[in-house]
Amino acid sequence: MFATLLARQGIAETGEVANLLGIYAVATSEVHNEEGMILGCWAAMIRDIAEQQRIAVRG
């Protein structure tokens, strides 16, 4: 939800948020694997949303 809100306000694209969260997930998994996996799943879900938004815009 926060990624969509950021994109709607023109602050950051949804795909960019997904990529950054994915990087954070990898770094987090070095210390806490379970937390990193959760963040990685969230990043993947946001990436899917970003792809669906791109498809919708193309028509």
Secondary structure, 3 states (H helix, E strand, C coil): CHHHHHHHCCCCCHHHHHHHHHHHHHHHHCCCHHHHHHHHHHHHHHHHHHHHHHHHHHC
